[in-house]
Amino acid sequence: MKDEQQDRLMWRRYVDDLYTKDDAGRLLEELHSSDSGRLLDDLAAEIWEETAVLQTYTDLEREKYKKEARQLLQRLEHKKRTWIRRVCYAVSGVAAVLCLVWGSMTYLNYIGRQQISYLEASTSYGEHKEVVLPDGTVLTLNSCSRVRYPNQFVDNERRVELEGEGFFQVSRNEKQPFIINTRFFDVRVLGTCFNVKSYSSDETVMVDVESGKVQVDMPEAMMRLQANERVMINIMSGEYSKHREEHAVAVWRGGGLRFDATPINDVVKELERMYNCRITFAQGQSFDNLISGEHDNKSLEAVLQSIEYTSGIHYKISGQEVLLYK
């Protein structure tokens, strides 16, 4: 109550033009208060009553004082509204800047995504192809293979899809891992050279590392490989094996072949892809042989002769048709 009386006196001194510098500062603070409206209304009524009881004033003078009181209160209310408006402008200005920054980033990201298109490269029988990806990674595709990739890598990873076989020379970027999706597993790297073989028609798939490190993510397991290490996965049985040996990776790039306990069915499919031929097995005979050996840029018949020598499987060539029998 005491504070309210002091406030009323201070406002009255302001109306009577008898206020100090400290009073003016306090008045400004009071204008910011939500309770000042009621006090101003009471003060206006008080001023009006005083003018009414002064009998010496004429009606014209009373109207003059009423007008001055209204103007005074309007000025005070205008100051209050102006201050509130400035605060609102400041707050809305900061919010607008934040919205502009956020909106710009979102829009640029949206535009970037809208501009992404996907490209494909593929090879046919007996064909190899070199593909340079948007990040500078060099991919060499083996026969009957396909890769799908975006025209730019915009997220926190570089992801491509591979069907078949390819030798990757990945540009190093620790902030943006390179991921290869295949039907049977994913390969994750930062920067290295390795070979991925994952034909949907084959019984076995593999990853062969030339340099650096790779991570192979399978549905039920995860494996890390270093240079000169290879993992082979049998799709039929679900078994996998990891080997370490000094050997050249992706000899197919130079026209060579390498089999390491490879099922004869997969050997046949690889020969068909490489030599653009059709190989069949004699009816009524079972073939469960595992073939090993390396062949450097040899003809189809030379490879068949080697297989015949090590496995006892005979062959008969008729144009582009080959029959295997025992």
C-alpha atoms as one frame of an Amber mdcrd trajectory, in Angstrom:
protein
   0.000   0.000   0.000   2.808   2.370   0.914   4.526   1.711  -2.428   1.297
   2.429  -4.258   0.910   5.783  -2.498   4.476   6.717  -3.352   3.863   5.754
  -6.982   0.712   7.902  -7.020   2.639  10.891  -5.621   5.386  10.396  -8.148
   2.907  10.280 -11.028   1.202  13.424  -9.637   4.516  15.283  -9.505   5.063
  14.252 -13.130   1.651  15.639 -14.098   2.406  18.840 -12.230   5.835  19.033
 -13.925   7.646  18.773 -10.562   9.574  15.517 -11.029  13.309  14.793 -10.614
  15.700  12.800 -12.817  15.353   9.789 -10.505  11.564  10.105 -10.728  11.780
   9.999 -14.532  13.844   6.806 -14.429  11.414   5.174 -12.062   8.479   6.304
 -14.192   9.994   4.535 -17.187  10.301   1.332 -15.201   6.684   1.686 -14.069
   5.564   2.021 -17.661   6.942  -1.479 -18.282   4.827  -2.866 -15.457   1.490
  -4.501 -16.226   0.013  -2.850 -13.073   0.631   0.715 -14.270  -2.559   0.773
 -16.337  -4.829   0.696 -13.294  -2.851   3.455 -11.547  -3.041   5.669 -14.649
  -6.799   5.202 -14.790  -7.156   6.189 -11.130  -4.934   9.229 -11.633  -6.987
  10.376 -14.605 -10.171  10.133 -12.543  -8.564  12.070  -9.688  -7.458  14.848
 -11.985 -10.928  15.078 -13.435 -12.585  15.290 -10.006 -10.226  18.082  -8.977
 -11.107  20.092 -12.009 -14.788  19.577 -11.305 -14.660  21.017  -7.767 -12.766
  24.181  -8.699 -15.651  26.602  -8.981 -13.469  29.411 -10.242 -12.955  27.594
 -13.527 -15.289  28.213 -16.372 -16.684  25.428 -18.484 -14.210  26.349 -21.212
 -11.303  26.037 -18.771 -12.564  22.701 -17.508 -12.705  21.396 -21.068  -9.181
  22.652 -21.606  -7.884  20.805 -18.523  -9.709  17.640 -19.485  -8.077  17.814
 -22.912  -4.630  18.341 -21.391  -5.139  15.391 -19.007  -6.158  13.133 -21.877
  -3.134  14.215 -23.931  -0.839  13.581 -20.983  -2.159  10.083 -20.408  -2.034
   9.366 -24.148   1.653  10.358 -24.192   2.389   8.041 -21.273   0.482   5.178
 -22.883   2.235   5.843 -26.206   5.624   5.545 -24.485   4.578   2.231 -23.014
   3.368   0.895 -26.355   6.521   2.138 -28.094   8.745   0.313 -25.612   6.753
  -2.894 -25.943   6.850  -2.588 -29.728  10.638  -2.158 -29.688  11.039  -5.256
 -27.539   8.782  -7.200 -29.885  10.745  -5.954 -32.885  14.020  -7.020 -31.256
  12.697 -10.460 -30.364  11.110 -10.946 -33.754  14.322  -9.739 -35.415  16.411
 -12.369 -33.634  13.800 -15.016 -34.398  13.755 -13.937 -38.033  17.534 -14.271
 -38.293  17.440 -17.719 -36.719  14.598 -18.777 -38.985  16.431 -17.381 -41.999
  19.620 -19.307 -41.168  17.768 -22.526 -40.430  15.516 -22.095 -43.427  18.460
 -21.415 -45.720  20.279 -24.524 -44.549  17.151 -26.630 -44.911  16.430 -25.182
 -48.324  19.970 -25.715 -49.576  19.886 -29.283 -48.311  16.496 -29.768 -49.970
  17.744 -28.286 -53.228  20.834 -30.513 -53.056  18.688 -33.586 -52.592  16.316
 -32.519 -55.346  19.244 -32.218 -57.732  20.599 -35.707 -56.956  20.162 -38.213
 -59.743  21.356 -41.790 -59.883  23.645 -43.171 -62.530  24.399 -46.729 -63.589
  27.326 -48.366 -65.294  27.365 -51.974 -66.444  29.401 -54.467 -68.416  28.546
 -57.366 -70.690  30.251 -60.714 -71.342  34.015 -60.463 -71.601  33.954 -56.717
 -70.918  35.736 -54.587 -68.298  34.917 -50.950 -67.612  36.513 -48.203 -65.504
  34.167 -45.808 -63.713  35.226 -42.651 -61.829  32.748 -41.893 -59.044  31.855
 -38.329 -57.895  34.397 -38.369 -55.020  37.262 -39.465 -57.281  37.034 -43.157
 -56.363  38.048 -45.353 -59.307  36.026 -48.528 -59.868  36.889 -51.225 -62.387
  33.936 -53.470 -63.204  34.384 -57.099 -64.185  32.217 -58.844 -66.778  28.418
 -58.895 -66.320  28.534 -56.431 -63.429  26.569 -53.303 -62.580  27.055 -50.345
 -60.194  24.479 -47.737 -59.183  25.619 -44.470 -57.601  24.455 -40.842 -57.084
  25.851 -38.001 -59.168  27.026 -36.405 -55.882  27.576 -37.570 -52.306  25.715
 -35.088 -50.044  25.186 -36.939 -46.745  27.709 -38.135 -44.170  28.468 -41.242
 -46.207  29.253 -42.316 -49.758  26.980 -45.215 -50.691  26.881 -47.251 -53.918
  25.181 -50.488 -54.955  27.074 -53.305 -56.662  25.897 -56.413 -58.450  28.765
 -58.541 -59.716  32.458 -57.882 -59.230  34.482 -54.707 -58.965  37.903 -53.491
 -57.871  37.684 -50.261 -55.846  40.364 -47.630 -55.304  38.563 -45.451 -52.771
  39.566 -41.823 -52.167  40.200 -41.379 -48.448  37.700 -39.294 -46.477  37.453
 -40.079 -42.752  34.389 -37.851 -42.362  32.462 -39.610 -45.110  32.846 -43.428
 -45.111  32.468 -45.276 -48.389  29.842 -48.047 -48.284  29.151 -50.708 -50.882
  25.768 -52.393 -50.730  25.538 -55.887 -52.186  22.777 -58.446 -51.968  24.603
 -60.490 -49.327  26.757 -58.045 -47.344  27.932 -54.453 -47.033  31.526 -53.236
 -47.196  32.515 -50.101 -45.263  35.854 -48.326 -45.784  37.493 -44.922 -45.315
  40.029 -45.190 -48.119  41.705 -48.306 -49.510  42.025 -50.712 -52.474  40.053
 -53.952 -52.508  38.004 -56.314 -54.650  34.363 -57.233 -54.097  32.796 -60.237
 -55.794  29.066 -60.669 -55.244  27.194 -62.202 -58.158  23.626 -63.171 -57.259
  23.937 -66.364 -59.314  27.134 -67.598 -57.604  27.373 -69.974 -54.678  30.276
 -68.098 -53.076  30.990 -64.371 -52.685  34.127 -62.683 -51.364  36.035 -59.547
 -50.396  39.761 -59.381 -51.129  41.874 -56.527 -49.685  44.957 -55.160 -51.420
  45.762 -52.279 -49.046  44.258 -50.532 -46.042  41.374 -51.905 -43.980  37.755
 -52.761 -44.702  34.776 -53.826 -42.623  32.385 -56.467 -43.933  28.896 -56.374
 -42.417  26.901 -59.568 -42.859  23.367 -60.241 -41.575  24.653 -62.311 -38.639
  28.275 -61.218 -38.289  30.838 -58.471 -38.825  34.440 -58.932 -39.921  37.415
 -56.608 -40.386  40.050 -57.305 -43.022  43.524 -55.915 -43.578  45.865 -55.987
 -46.555  46.373 -59.452 -48.092  43.328 -60.848 -46.306  40.247 -62.365 -47.917
  36.884 -63.534 -46.672  34.867 -66.093 -48.642  31.190 -66.639 -47.871  29.195
 -69.651 -49.034  25.681 -68.424 -49.672  24.225 -71.933 -49.714  25.584 -73.087
 -46.358  26.122 -69.742 -44.625  29.706 -70.669 -43.795  32.565 -68.242 -44.247
  36.329 -68.438 -44.011  39.060 -65.838 -43.660  42.489 -66.288 -45.275  45.721
 -64.356 -45.220  48.221 -64.849 -48.032  50.476 -62.837 -50.300  48.745 -62.687
 -53.649  47.751 -60.279 -56.376  44.224 -58.961 -56.010  41.718 -58.937 -58.893
  43.887 -60.768 -61.424  40.899 -60.639 -63.763  41.860 -57.033 -64.594  44.792
 -58.428 -66.569  42.779 -61.253 -68.119  43.758 -63.830 -65.497  41.743 -66.282
 -63.426  42.236 -67.599 -59.897  40.266 -70.352 -58.205  40.720 -71.202 -54.548
  38.634 -74.254 -53.634  35.912 -72.735 -55.800  32.782 -74.830 -56.462  32.702
 -76.087 -60.050  29.355 -74.348 -60.601  30.940 -70.970 -59.831  33.924 -71.789
 -62.039  31.547 -72.459 -64.903  29.694 -69.167 -64.404  32.973 -67.244 -64.324
  34.145 -68.884 -67.532  30.819 -68.040 -69.186  31.096 -64.380 -68.182  34.719
 -64.100 -69.255  34.611 -65.999 -72.562  30.979 -65.329 -73.536  30.161 -69.000
 -73.901  27.547 -71.452 -72.613  28.675 -74.388 -70.466  26.387 -77.260 -69.471
  26.845 -80.447 -67.458  26.107 -83.911 -68.765  22.706 -85.149 -67.600  22.603
 -87.779 -64.925  26.034 -86.908 -63.557  26.821 -85.076 -60.314  29.479 -82.405
 -60.104  30.555 -81.242 -56.643  34.235 -80.630 -57.346  36.201 -77.759 -55.783
  38.627 -76.214 -58.245  41.930 -74.474 -57.403  44.480 -72.938 -59.696  45.615
 -69.747 -61.411  45.539 -69.024 -65.119  47.260 -66.047 -66.701  45.445 -64.723
 -69.746  44.834 -68.125 -71.305  42.292 -69.293 -73.837  39.100 -71.061 -72.794
  40.382 -74.404 -74.022  43.652 -74.002 -72.096  41.685 -73.384 -68.886  39.426
 -76.398 -69.575  42.472 -78.587 -70.132  43.880 -77.509 -66.756  40.573 -78.267
 -65.034  40.448 -81.671 -66.734  43.955 -82.473 -65.526  43.281 -81.562 -61.847
  39.675 -82.763 -61.475  39.079 -85.459 -64.092  36.178 -83.513 -65.609  36.245
 -83.826 -69.399  34.997 -81.282 -71.877  33.717 -81.052 -75.436  33.671 -77.729
 -77.339  31.244 -76.989 -80.159  31.445 -73.336 -81.213  30.383 -71.322 -78.162
  28.858 -74.406 -76.473  30.848 -76.473 -73.952  29.747 -79.773 -72.439  31.345
 -81.063 -69.230  31.142 -84.762 -68.420  32.869 -87.511 -66.441
